[in-house]
């Protein structure tokens, strides 16, 4: 049975009690291939997503910033006996919220200890990646950052929290893995602290950021770690735990040096069912050696976590690391379902199609509009998705562009058609957005569609309003995924003229499920959009 048929069978089983089929969004980017495409959206179409029929329905209040993608499970049996369609939200305040996705009532909110403060990180220069979304201050908590994962058969969610023992007296950072009930948010088994060592290198929570989404494969939970802005000493770690939270494997991919962090702009490790795939970042100390795992796409054994094969770019990556931090590890690897390939991108704007049998590069192309050798470029972050033979990319500013004012280069949404020829891979640019460009942080995109029907595809994009790395307004935009009249995407809808705007959630994509769009923000809420007839 193909992956897509398995996915369809899973959805039908989950939704058997529902009057209409509903999609369970149990993991980041919709599937373990990390395509970023919900191919079972039967309600929202390019015809009804417009100013007249589509708009804001509700706001779901939360405490903390929403770095983790919300998750959606239909027909959850609650503790009071009711059955509800639920949306789950995790925040940097170490809070998890369970909301009814239909009437927007709060079913539970559970806290998981004092979150680690970002003020502890790089105090000499200030670590502003994690603001306080409750107060607007520059430095906030670093609690739950990576997107949790749900085992719908076990009625359980797995999540990682970053805590300190006492908010006032202790600055010892500790990461814990929890398994909680979808009905109550309470722990199903005692939490476990994430710790271990590899080749005499100990895992040090204080220097590790759990940014990537969790992966669930064959009842095993995989958890990857990167760095806080390359602060020494850090490494790229991968842990494996069983469903009872017993550690089954641990691996460090740079035990002798700081480097090879796994962060992927928040995207999770991917899998084709046989191997796990991750991208690693730059080496931060010492010379790059050909046998090392920095700036690589790794193919990993899911049992031992050993590297089976890798795609690396030595000695080219020596220049990447030494010049303006141009590392590979900004994108999640995407398994292309119809081929034996994996897709990846880089901070420099390169895209790579890699054969999974050989881990050799089948195709490489520059997917950005702005690049000059030196310090100006736009890179690939979380603006990446794949659907129906098409690669969608919305790059963001990676370097500084010096003109009349300092800033970041801007770029637009693009589409590349993926095909094959007797000579190999064929790529053709088939469209881009007009009039909207984004700079630093880039856009966060996903696709919704009813199967492979071209007329139903929508590109959803959460874009920053200004060209800055600080807190800023964000806009939700919708484009036809297949209408490229005149070489341009057809714009369907956006909320840029609305009074009720939000603060942009860095590297976090909208969740589209069953006729609604759940938009994570840094404004203390997840905003719900849908057909306006829902509120009548």
Secondary structure, DSSP 8 states (H G I E B T S, - for coil): --HHHHHHHHHHHHTTTSSS----B-SGGGSTT---EETB--S--TTT-STTTEEEEEEEE-SS---S--EEEEEEE-TTS-EEEEEEEE-TTSEEEEEETTT--EEEEEE-S-BEEGGGSSTTT---SS--TTT--S--EE-S-S--EEETTTTEEEEEEEEES-TTT---EEEEEEEEETTT--BSS--EE---EETTEE--GGG-B--S--EEETTEEEEEEB-STT-SS-B-EEEEEETT--EEEEEES-TTSSB----GGG---EE-SSEEEEE---B-SS---TTS-TTEEEEEETTT--EEEEEE-TTHHHHHHHTTT--STTS--EEETTTTEEEEE-TTSEEEEEETTT--EEEEEE--S-EETTTEEEE-SS-EEEETTEEEEE-EE-SEEESSSEEE--B-EEEEEEEEETTEEEEEEEEE-SS--B-BT--EEEEE-BTT-GGG-EEEEEEESSS-SSS-EEEEEEEESS--GGGB--EEEE-TT-SS-EE--TT---EEETTEEEEE-SSSEEEEEEEGGGG-
